[in-house]
Structures are given as structure tokens and as C-alpha cells.
Amino acid sequence: MTEAPREGHHAAHTWQEARSRAFEVAAPIPPGPVPISSAIGRTLASDVLAVQDMPHYASSAMDGWAVNGSGPWILSEPGQRLAPHQASPIVTGGLIPPGAKAVLRSESGEITTDDDGLPILALGGTAKPGEPRNGQHIRKAAEEAVEGEVLLKAGTVLNPAHIALAALAGLDHLNVQGKPLVRFLLTGSEVVVQGVPGPGQVRDTFGPQLGSVVELLGGIAGEQLRVGDSYEEWLAALQDTEPLLGGPDADAEPPADVVITTGGTGLSGTDHFRKAVAELGGELLIDGIAMRPGHPAVLAELPDGRFVLGLPGNPLAAMMALFTVGGPLLAALGHGKLEDVAEVPCGAMIDADPGRTRLMPFRLMYGLASPAQHVAPGMMRGLAAADGVMVVPPHGVQMGELVPAFALPWGKPLPAPKPADDKPRKAPGRPAKKAPAGPVDWSALDA
């Protein structure tokens, strides 16, 4: 179904509805193979089995000589079958030749001559009594795993040691749960990517960090494309975001699951999101949210299956929209769950704002959530210092009242609020301190 652009803005969803809808519209991406170099942090979809014995041949654990029987030993060419009382040079990891019973370490042997002046190998002065014992310093075949043995179980979140084990087993790919690949369409002819912006210019706040936030939210950050403000550029960029499979570039990324755009979600002459989606035959799933900042956020699905998340152009508004819609969408695609919203006690009275949920960055001070300063839609200073975000309902919040909140993707989990009956106990043998007279000065909370 294709939706034409609307006249006028209509925030069709509450904050809770938008969050739930973003999670419900997406199905988990099926599992598939990825190169082991790209598999760290991914979740195994199936058991990893040893495709052959590990190690698959007996090898030397030391530099020295492979020997058969007791010494002294007649020297033989490397790799040849050893008869009793013969030896041949070998290095660590070298293939144990047929007939070899042990390895004599290089520091425990010395080359000397027999009565006829022929070179032989004899024990050196540092050799221990009985060295080498039968099987000493030989890494036996299959001592780590036998063919078909389970090395890693399905559901394992892969770390570097797992990847090294897979490489040791001779594997090039691992079958992992699906994870959404996200590409970025960054717009705005007034945006500069380095240096101090001049009048009429703004510094790019998305390019340096948006991919990292997407990774924290469970996605894979793909390539970024920058375009201007014309409709033709917008349309071409959305069409070209997905490279052709089997194209000439063998290193090209696979098709994107999600495209995130910045700007262009309003209703001005340079806002082309809805028109471009309609022309491509896409469907608007979320068209505005009754919240601030971030109310112009839009989520669409294109006929090829890609989701397109339109973030507002102001940086704080974009981050709030990303947390509200992008987080649940990426969780659903990546086999995750819709995270529960926590609660924190509010450290200020917040007036009602009928019809809109307000997302307020806050700092935890003395166990209370104090609204941060510098939180206009175009600012980032307040979020940079915040411990989390309060979800203030339209009817407002009283001071000390529990208010819904969520932690920042890069921050610590929010502490659980203390039960109402959790009162401090008086220390034994000490008189209780009297509460200060007069009103409490809360001004320090906003410092």
C-alpha cells in the first residue's frame, strides 16, 4: 500500500505506540554465514563442529630432534622414517616423522662424533635423567578435539577467543543470527564536516557518531552517503543505497536492512522524505509522534523490504527519535526484545503539556532525576552530561514522583528506585538528627 504525502502535520502515534509499532512491524532477520573476521559479537545460530581432528597431525612441541629409542642417535634426514637409535632435526609444530617416539629438546642434546668420527646426537649437559621419555614433547593428533566434536554451542555470543578457535579448526565462515545492516543518508547543503562553521553553516553532528550509536543499539553500521537538499538527490540516494548483487565490486556491502536519513522529515520545500517514499512505492508506518523533541520522526518500508527511518535534522531531536523508533526496530530485526522502561524519582515539578510526551535528559543527583540544562532540539550539551532520559507524560510530574525513564545506550543501567518503606534506620546508641527547619533549597540540583 502506498501513502501519498499528507497536507499538514499529524502526530498519529503516542510515544508508547510509536515505540511498540516500530518493534512489531519488523521480523527477525534469518541466520546466515558471515566471515569469521566479521563475527565477533554475533550470536551463533548453530553448533560449530570440528571438521577434522584438532590437531590433525602429531607435531613437535619443541625445537630439537625427533628420536626413536635411546641414544646416542644416528642422524637421519628430516621427514624420513626413523629406525631405532635414529634421530632427525625438527622445529616446533613440525610433523612427527614415522617411527619417532619422542622429541629431544635442542638444549638437552648436542652433536658430537662416534669412534669412527661420524656425527651423532648425544644427550647434553642440561638433559634431565630419563630424557626423553616416550611421547615427551609430542603434541598428539586429536588431543584438543576429534572430528565431529562440538566446539561452540548455538547461542554463544562470539568473542575473540571463539574466533581464534574457529580459525584453528579451519573454518572461514560461521552461521550466526541475523543482525540489521544500517546505511546512512546524511542530508543538508549547509552542513560542513570539519572546522568551525561560518554563518549559515552547521557542523555535521551525525557522521562522527551515528554509526556508533547504531552499533550500541544492535545494528551494523554501514556506509554513509551525503546529499544536498534537492528532491532529485534524495530520490537517487534512496534508490542507490542498495548495491546490485553480483556487481563488479566484490567487496561491496550486502543489501541494507535499514536506511537512516537525517533531516527532510518536516513540511518545508526542502523536506522530501514522504514524497520520495511515495514515488518508490513505500508505505509510511509511523508519520510523526506526539512527543518533543523529535516529533517529525517518520518510519517507512520500501517494496524491497528496506526500512527507512527519517530522523529530524536537529541533533537532540534526532537522538530522541532514534531511541524511540530506531532502538525497537533494530532489536526486532536482530532477534532482541523490546526493553522495559524503568522508573526514577523526579527531582523537580514538571508542568503538564497536554497531548505530548516530553523526553528530558536528566542527571542523577542525590538519588533524584534532575532535568538537564541545554536541551533545546538543536543542542547536545545536556545529553552529553546526562545519565538517562525521562519520559514525562502529558499531565506532568510532581516532585519526588516516579517517572518512566530509560538509560542511554552508552551509559550505565538506571538504579532501581527504593521501595516506599525503605527508610533509613537510626544508628544504635546515637540520637536521631533533626531535620533542618524551613524550606529545602533544591537549587544545587540544577547546577
RODO-2510 file (C-alpha; in nm, 4 decimals, decimal comma):
residues 447
     n   res          X          Y          Z
     1     m     0,0000     0,0000     0,0000
     2     t     0,1357     0,3437    -0,0972
     3     e     0,0644     0,6572     0,1021
     4     a     0,0787     0,9938    -0,0695
     5     p     0,2323     1,2865     0,1167
     6     r    -0,0036     1,4472     0,3630
     7     e    -0,1047     1,8097     0,3864
     8     g    -0,0222     1,9370     0,7310
     9     h     0,1472     1,7522     1,0163
    10     h    -0,0381     1,4973     1,2227
    11     a     0,1312     1,3147     1,5073
    12     a    -0,0587     0,9894     1,4694
    13     h     0,1146     0,7958     1,7476
    14     t     0,1851     0,8470     2,1130
    15     w     0,5389     0,7793     2,2323
    16     q     0,4416     0,4367     2,3655
    17     e     0,2502     0,3483     2,0462
    18     a     0,5393     0,4536     1,8201
    19     r     0,7847     0,2500     2,0215
    20     s     0,5651    -0,0609     2,0139
    21     r     0,4826    -0,0241     1,6447
    22     a     0,8499     0,0084     1,5466
    23     f     0,9136    -0,3242     1,7196
    24     e     0,6066    -0,5029     1,5851
    25     v     0,6451    -0,4178     1,2148
    26     a     0,9813    -0,5957     1,1800
    27     a     1,0542    -0,9687     1,1734
    28     p     1,3897    -1,1150     1,2863
    29     i     1,6451    -1,1427     1,0080
    30     p     1,7129    -1,5119     0,9226
    31     p     2,0504    -1,6588     1,0217
    32     g     2,3287    -1,6804     0,7702
    33     p     2,7043    -1,7258     0,7277
    34     v     2,9484    -1,4419     0,7874
    35     p     3,3291    -1,4387     0,7572
    36     i     3,4926    -1,5192     1,0889
    37     s     3,6671    -1,1794     1,0796
    38     s     3,3225    -1,0150     1,0994
    39     a     3,1684    -1,2487     1,3563
    40     i     3,2893    -1,1029     1,6876
    41     g     2,9887    -1,0022     1,8946
    42     r     2,7473    -1,2026     1,6793
    43     t     2,5344    -1,4871     1,8178
    44     l     2,5831    -1,8388     1,6822
    45     a     2,2732    -1,9800     1,5136
    46     s     2,4021    -2,3386     1,5066
    47     d     2,6683    -2,5505     1,6771
    48     v     3,0239    -2,5280     1,5485
    49     l     3,1735    -2,8744     1,4930
    50     a     3,5316    -2,9812     1,4405
    51     v     3,5595    -3,0664     1,0717
    52     q     3,8666    -3,2808     1,1403
    53     d     4,0797    -3,3883     1,4347
    54     m     4,2463    -3,0996     1,6199
    55     p     4,5340    -3,1033     1,5746
    56     h     4,5015    -3,3167     1,2657
    57     y     4,8585    -3,4483     1,2876
    58     a     5,1108    -3,5238     1,5604
    59     s     5,3597    -3,2386     1,5920
    60     s     5,6574    -3,1306     1,7938
    61     a     5,6106    -2,9047     2,0948
    62     m     5,9791    -2,8054     2,0929
    63     d     6,2694    -2,7243     1,8668
    64     g     6,5132    -3,0152     1,8721
    65     w     6,5260    -3,3667     1,7333
    66     a     6,2684    -3,6377     1,6755
    67     v     6,4165    -3,9590     1,8140
    68     n     6,3472    -4,3329     1,8152
    69     g     6,4761    -4,5276     2,1172
    70     s     6,7629    -4,4366     2,3438
    71     g     7,0776    -4,2502     2,2469
    72     p     7,3217    -4,1867     2,1168
    73     w     7,1373    -4,1478     1,7862
    74     i     7,2482    -4,1672     1,4284
    75     l     7,1344    -3,8576     1,2392
    76     s     6,8835    -3,9007     0,9565
    77     e     6,7334    -3,6645     0,7005
    78     p     6,4211    -3,4739     0,8196
    79     g     6,0897    -3,6411     0,7361
    80     q     6,2270    -3,9918     0,6825
    81     r     6,1090    -4,2921     0,8842
    82     l     6,3274    -4,3357     1,1911
    83     a     6,4700    -4,6752     1,2809
    84     p     6,5702    -4,7478     1,6425
    85     h     6,8533    -4,5225     1,7621
    86     q     6,7971    -4,2724     1,4812
    87     a     6,7099    -3,9005     1,5077
    88     s     6,6272    -3,6128     1,2735
    89     p     6,6040    -3,2353     1,3297
    90     i     6,2556    -3,0904     1,3947
    91     v     6,1076    -2,7480     1,4785
    92     t     5,8112    -2,6525     1,6955
    93     g     5,4932    -2,7501     1,5121
    94     g     5,6835    -2,9777     1,2768
    95     l     5,5285    -3,3054     1,1601
    96     i     5,6465    -3,6007     1,3685
    97     p     5,8128    -3,8435     1,1242
    98     p     5,7138    -4,2117     1,1140
    99     g     5,8909    -4,4176     1,3770
   100     a     5,9605    -4,1253     1,6119
   101     k     5,8835    -4,1937     1,9797
   102     a     5,9750    -3,8610     2,1427
   103     v     6,1345    -3,5202     2,0894
   104     l     6,4643    -3,4236     2,2488
   105     r     6,4827    -3,0510     2,3201
   106     s     6,7633    -2,8622     2,1471
   107     e     6,9088    -2,7550     2,4831
   108     s     6,9198    -3,1181     2,6004
   109     g     7,1232    -3,2579     2,3103
   110     e     7,4487    -3,1928     2,1339
   111     i     7,6072    -3,3059     1,8088
   112     t     7,9280    -3,4988     1,8631
   113     t     8,1144    -3,7827     1,6864
   114     d     8,1437    -4,1560     1,7379
   115     d     8,4621    -4,3608     1,7490
   116     d     8,4757    -4,3547     1,3706
   117     g     8,4422    -3,9777     1,3560
   118     l     8,0827    -3,9861     1,2261
   119     p     7,8372    -3,7255     1,3597
   120     i     7,5899    -3,8490     1,6196
   121     l     7,3381    -3,6934     1,8583
   122     a     7,4067    -3,7384     2,2268
   123     l     7,2476    -3,6088     2,5463
   124     g     7,3765    -3,2681     2,6531
   125     g     7,4768    -3,1484     2,9958
   126     t     7,1323    -2,9938     3,0691
   127     a     6,9407    -3,3148     2,9911
   128     k     6,7273    -3,4448     3,2754
   129     p     6,7506    -3,8079     3,3860
   130     g     6,5471    -4,0358     3,1602
   131     e     6,5009    -3,7667     2,8942
   132     p     6,3369    -3,8012     2,6557
   133     r     6,0562    -4,0189     2,7829
   134     n     5,8343    -4,1984     2,5357
   135     g     5,5896    -3,9400     2,3890
   136     q     5,7646    -3,6444     2,5537
   137     h     5,7234    -3,3081     2,3771
   138     i     5,4885    -3,4537     2,1162
   139     r     5,1500    -3,2931     2,0577
   140     k     4,9267    -3,5855     1,9764
   141     a     4,6708    -3,5715     1,6980
   142     a     4,3122    -3,5032     1,8189
   143     e     4,4258    -3,4092     2,1710
   144     e     4,2132    -3,0897     2,1547
   145     a     3,9114    -3,2263     1,9668
   146     v     3,8093    -3,5177     1,7480
   147     e     3,6296    -3,4795     1,4180
   148     g     3,2596    -3,4004     1,4729
   149     e     3,3016    -3,2804     1,8318
   150     v     3,1063    -2,9657     1,9307
   151     l     3,3466    -2,6752     1,9723
   152     l     3,0934    -2,3944     2,0273
   153     k     2,7232    -2,4261     2,1058
   154     a     2,4426    -2,2379     1,9325
   155     g     2,3519    -1,9216     2,1218
   156     t     2,7126    -1,8358     2,2053
   157     v     2,7961    -1,4665     2,1724
   158     l     3,1268    -1,4824     1,9909
   159     n     3,4369    -1,3268     2,1442
   160     p     3,7946    -1,3123     2,0077
   161     a     3,8885    -1,6483     2,1638
   162     h     3,5927    -1,8133     1,9896
   163     i     3,7056    -1,6672     1,6581
   164     a     4,0597    -1,7958     1,7126
   165     l     3,9203    -2,1422     1,7883
   166     a     3,7143    -2,1351     1,4684
   167     a     4,0223    -2,0359     1,2700
   168     l     4,2252    -2,3120     1,4354
   169     a     3,9550    -2,5548     1,3269
   170     g     3,9979    -2,4402     0,9669
   171     l     3,6651    -2,2571     0,9359
   172     d     3,6212    -1,9480     0,7189
   173     h     3,2558    -1,8668     0,7971
   174     l     3,0222    -1,9043     1,0934
   175     n     2,6431    -1,9332     1,0860
   176     v     2,5089    -1,6516     1,3046
   177     q     2,1760    -1,4954     1,3894
   178     g     2,0666    -1,2140     1,1644
   179     k     2,1671    -0,8595     1,2534
   180     p     2,0472    -0,5482     1,0673
   181     l     2,2873    -0,3660     0,8390
   182     v     2,2214     0,0083     0,8502
   183     r     2,3227     0,2654     0,5913
   184     f     2,3059     0,6390     0,6420
   185     l     2,1758     0,9128     0,4155
   186     l     2,3008     1,2419     0,5607
   187     t     2,1428     1,5485     0,4056
   188     g     2,1799     1,9249     0,4155
   189     s     2,3742     2,1571     0,1876
   190     e     2,4503     2,3797     0,4874
   191     v     2,6374     2,1026     0,6723
   192     v     3,0192     2,1119     0,6937
   193     v     3,2173     1,8075     0,8051
   194     q     3,5217     1,9760     0,9583
   195     g     3,6393     2,3001     1,1062
   196     v     3,4392     2,5864     1,2559
   197     p     3,1137     2,6521     1,0661
   198     g     3,0523     3,0012     0,9332
   199     p     2,7268     3,1982     0,9276
   200     g     2,4526     2,9904     0,7644
   201     q     2,6506     2,6695     0,8157
   202     v     2,6270     2,3967     1,0799
   203     r     2,8774     2,1335     1,1786
   204     d     2,7935     1,7701     1,0994
   205     t     2,6916     1,6070     1,4278
   206     f     2,5707     1,2801     1,2751
   207     g     2,8581     1,1468     1,0660
   208     p     3,1110     1,1057     1,3500
   209     q     2,8795     0,9277     1,5941
   210     l     2,5557     0,7945     1,4450
   211     g     2,7123     0,4676     1,3318
   212     s     2,8484     0,4046     1,6815
   213     v     2,5046     0,4608     1,8368
   214     v     2,3509     0,2182     1,5873
   215     e     2,6101    -0,0421     1,6874
   216     l     2,5199     0,0097     2,0546
   217     l     2,1524    -0,0391     1,9640
   218     g     2,2244    -0,3734     1,7974
   219     g     2,2818    -0,2822     1,4330
   220     i     2,5788    -0,2993     1,1978
   221     a     2,6943     0,0424     1,0839
   222     g     2,7352     0,0523     0,7063
   223     e     2,8415     0,3219     0,4640
   224     q     2,7402     0,6882     0,4755
   225     l     2,6195     0,8909     0,1796
   226     r     2,5901     1,2712     0,1856
   227     v     2,3488     1,4574    -0,0405
   228     g     2,2191     1,8094    -0,0798
   229     d     1,8659     1,9363    -0,0438
   230     s     1,7196     1,8721    -0,3879
   231     y     1,4455     1,6152    -0,4391
   232     e     1,6369     1,4514    -0,7258
   233     e     1,9344     1,3870    -0,4958
   234     w     1,7064     1,2400    -0,2299
   235     l     1,5324     1,0071    -0,4711
   236     a     1,8537     0,8901    -0,6366
   237     a     2,0172     0,8277    -0,2984
   238     l     1,7306     0,6116    -0,1742
   239     q     1,7363     0,4138    -0,4983
   240     d     2,1134     0,3687    -0,4962
   241     t     2,1549     0,2816    -0,1290
   242     e     2,1290    -0,0902    -0,2110
   243     p     2,4146    -0,2096    -0,4376
   244     l     2,3449    -0,4659    -0,7065
   245     l     2,4248    -0,8195    -0,6001
   246     g     2,6951    -0,9803    -0,8074
   247     g     2,8211    -0,6423    -0,9233
   248     p     3,1784    -0,5668    -1,0232
   249     d     3,2796    -0,4663    -0,6701
   250     a     3,3399    -0,7947    -0,4909
   251     d     3,3904    -0,6093    -0,1616
   252     a     3,0570    -0,4236    -0,1774
   253     e     2,8385    -0,4443     0,1294
   254     p     2,5310    -0,6682     0,1143
   255     p     2,1900    -0,5021     0,0813
   256     a     2,0924    -0,2777     0,3699
   257     d     1,8114    -0,3743     0,6065
   258     v     1,7608    -0,0194     0,7327
   259     v     1,8369     0,3219     0,5871
   260     i     1,8559     0,6100     0,8348
   261     t     1,8133     0,9603     0,6946
   262     t     1,8784     1,2880     0,8740
   263     g     1,6628     1,5916     0,8053
   264     g     1,3934     1,6247     0,5428
   265     t     1,1060     1,4975     0,7603
   266     g     0,9307     1,8319     0,8075
   267     l     0,6998     2,0095     0,5656
   268     s     0,9228     2,2778     0,4129
   269     g     1,0237     2,2987     0,0484
   270     t     1,3467     2,1061     0,1168
   271     d     1,1794     1,8222     0,3099
   272     h     1,1407     1,5354     0,0639
   273     f     1,1149     1,2201     0,2768
   274     r     0,7453     1,1454     0,2255
   275     k     0,7399     1,2335    -0,1434
   276     a     1,0432     1,0144    -0,2174
   277     v     0,8986     0,7207    -0,0237
   278     a     0,5680     0,7543    -0,2092
   279     e     0,7368     0,7640    -0,5504
   280     l     0,9337     0,4496    -0,4645
   281     g     0,6098     0,2713    -0,3709
   282     g     0,6818     0,2660     0,0004
   283     e     0,4444     0,2673     0,2955
   284     l     0,4533     0,5088     0,5888
   285     l     0,4394     0,3082     0,9115
   286     i     0,4907     0,5940     1,1567
   287     d     0,4276     0,9516     1,0443
   288     g     0,5004     1,1802     1,3361
   289     i     0,4948     1,1144     1,7097
   290     a     0,3215     1,3154     1,9805
   291     m     0,6466     1,3909     2,1614
   292     r     0,9116     1,6559     2,1818
   293     p     1,1780     1,6851     2,0800
   294     g     1,1684     1,4577     1,7764
   295     h     0,8015     1,4722     1,6757
   296     p     0,8692     1,4795     1,2940
   297     a     1,0221     1,1274     1,3024
   298     v     0,8980     0,9008     1,0208
   299     l     0,9333     0,5269     0,9627
   300     a     0,8596     0,3745     0,6229
   301     e     0,9034     0,0411     0,4456
   302     l     1,0035     0,0172     0,0804
   303     p     0,8810    -0,2578    -0,1564
   304     d     1,2263    -0,4230    -0,1496
   305     g     1,1925    -0,4789     0,2256
   306     r     1,4188    -0,1991     0,3445
   307     f     1,3010     0,0108     0,6353
   308     v     1,3717     0,3838     0,6095
   309     l     1,3885     0,5762     0,9359
   310     g     1,3686     0,9520     0,8923
   311     l     1,5281     1,1431     1,1794
   312     p     1,4747     1,5177     1,2302
   313     g     1,7634     1,7427     1,1358
   314     n     1,8209     1,8855     1,4861
   315     p     2,0720     1,6674     1,6724
   316     l     1,8916     1,6225     2,0064
   317     a     1,5576     1,5691     1,8333
   318     a     1,7217     1,3100     1,6081
   319     m     1,8686     1,1208     1,9032
   320     m     1,5328     1,1081     2,0815
   321     a     1,3674     0,9778     1,7636
   322     l     1,6450     0,7194     1,7216
   323     f     1,5977     0,5942     2,0778
   324     t     1,2185     0,5845     2,0373
   325     v     1,1878     0,4217     1,6936
   326     g     1,5324     0,3045     1,5865
   327     g     1,6134     0,1108     1,9027
   328     p     1,2989    -0,1062     1,8953
   329     l     1,3251    -0,1562     1,5172
   330     l     1,6857    -0,2777     1,5361
   331     a     1,6020    -0,5010     1,8339
   332     a     1,3209    -0,6709     1,6422
   333     l     1,5354    -0,7263     1,3328
   334     g     1,8251    -0,8567     1,5424
   335     h     1,6350    -1,1193     1,7470
   336     g     1,6221    -0,8891     2,0501
   337     k     1,3403    -0,7811     2,2755
   338     l     1,1620    -0,4560     2,3458
   339     e     1,3354    -0,3300     2,6574
   340     d     1,1224    -0,2437     2,9577
   341     v     1,1053     0,1208     3,0594
   342     a     1,2450     0,1869     3,4063
   343     e     1,1341     0,4443     3,6636
   344     v     1,3243     0,7152     3,8508
   345     p     1,2093     0,9604     4,1184
   346     c     1,1797     1,3061     3,9660
   347     g     1,3796     1,5845     4,1290
   348     a     1,1590     1,8690     4,0051
   349     m     0,7983     1,9524     3,9388
   350     i     0,7280     1,9438     3,5641
   351     d     0,4152     2,1163     3,4364
   352     a     0,1642     1,9488     3,2081
   353     d     0,1950     1,9708     2,8301
   354     p    -0,1366     1,8266     2,7096
   355     g    -0,1160     1,5879     2,4168
   356     r     0,2625     1,5453     2,4142
   357     t     0,5178     1,3253     2,5841
   358     r     0,8404     1,5064     2,6652
   359     l     1,1763     1,3317     2,6558
   360     m     1,4055     1,5062     2,9037
   361     p     1,7715     1,4180     2,9559
   362     f     1,8473     1,4135     3,3276
   363     r     2,1282     1,3825     3,5767
   364     l     2,1015     1,1693     3,8873
   365     m     2,1694     1,3883     4,1895
   366     y     2,1135     1,2639     4,5436
   367     g     1,9084     0,9785     4,4015
   368     l     1,6718     1,2092     4,2112
   369     a     1,6436     1,2688     3,8371
   370     s     1,7154     1,6373     3,7843
   371     p     1,6256     1,7697     3,4350
   372     a     1,9397     1,8703     3,2483
   373     q     2,0013     2,2172     3,1105
   374     h     2,0819     2,2941     2,7453
   375     v     1,8250     2,0551     2,5976
   376     a     1,6776     2,2538     2,3095
   377     p     1,6296     2,0399     1,9930
   378     g     1,9491     2,1742     1,8339
   379     m     2,1679     2,1323     2,1438
   380     m     2,3757     1,8367     2,2610
   381     r     2,5372     1,9686     2,5796
   382     g     2,2572     1,8438     2,8051
   383     l     2,2581     1,4932     2,6595
   384     a     2,6373     1,4759     2,6775
   385     a     2,6198     1,5208     3,0563
   386     a     2,3061     1,3095     3,1121
   387     d     2,2606     0,9789     3,2939
   388     g     1,9365     0,8932     3,1156
   389     v     1,6162     1,0288     2,9633
   390     m     1,2876     1,0865     3,1459
   391     v     0,9649     1,0100     2,9600
   392     v     0,7427     1,2807     3,1023
   393     p     0,3703     1,2119     3,0435
   394     p     0,1433     1,4871     2,9100
   395     h    -0,0084     1,5533     3,2538
   396     g     0,3304     1,6411     3,4043
   397     v     0,5119     1,5097     3,7115
   398     q     0,5182     1,6087     4,0772
   399     m     0,8474     1,6379     4,2604
   400     g     0,9505     1,3021     4,4053
   401     e     0,7023     1,1133     4,1872
   402     l     0,8267     0,8119     3,9927
   403     v     0,8525     0,8905     3,6220
   404     p     0,9270     0,6500     3,3315
   405     a     1,2860     0,6700     3,2103
   406     f     1,5443     0,4841     3,0053
   407     a     1,9219     0,4630     3,0188
   408     l     2,1433     0,5903     2,7393
   409     p     2,2901     0,3221     2,5103
   410     w     2,6402     0,4244     2,6147
   411     g     2,5598     0,4748     2,9842
   412     k     2,5106     0,2709     3,2977
   413     p     2,1803     0,0971     3,3774
   414     l     1,9449     0,3088     3,5811
   415     p     1,9281     0,2210     3,9516
   416     a     1,6095     0,0588     4,0738
   417     p     1,4020     0,3016     4,2802
   418     k     1,3949     0,2310     4,6524
   419     p     1,0690     0,0935     4,7950
   420     a     0,8473     0,3485     4,9658
   421     d     0,9005     0,1839     5,3060
   422     d     1,2790     0,1773     5,2712
   423     k     1,3515     0,4352     5,5434
   424     p     1,6970     0,4916     5,6922
   425     r     1,7360     0,3339     6,0306
   426     k     1,8723     0,5198     6,3318
   427     a     2,2181     0,4067     6,4322
   428     p     2,2089     0,2266     6,7690
   429     g     2,3131     0,4406     7,0618
   430     r     2,3047     0,7671     6,8659
   431     p     2,0346     1,0320     6,8813
   432     a     1,8468     1,0973     6,5590
   433     k     1,9386     1,4168     6,3765
   434     k     1,6692     1,6792     6,3467
   435     a     1,5532     1,7849     6,0011
   436     p     1,6507     2,1432     5,9107
   437     a     1,3810     2,3996     5,9708
   438     g     1,2274     2,5897     5,6800
   439     p     1,2059     2,5017     5,3086
   440     v     1,4695     2,2855     5,1442
   441     d     1,6911     2,4624     4,8881
   442     w     1,6959     2,2448     4,5709
   443     s     1,8829     2,4957     4,3573
   444     a     2,2021     2,2889     4,3689
   445     l     2,0286     2,0153     4,1720
   446     d     2,0276     2,2324     3,8603
   447     a     2,3899     2,3351     3,8898
***
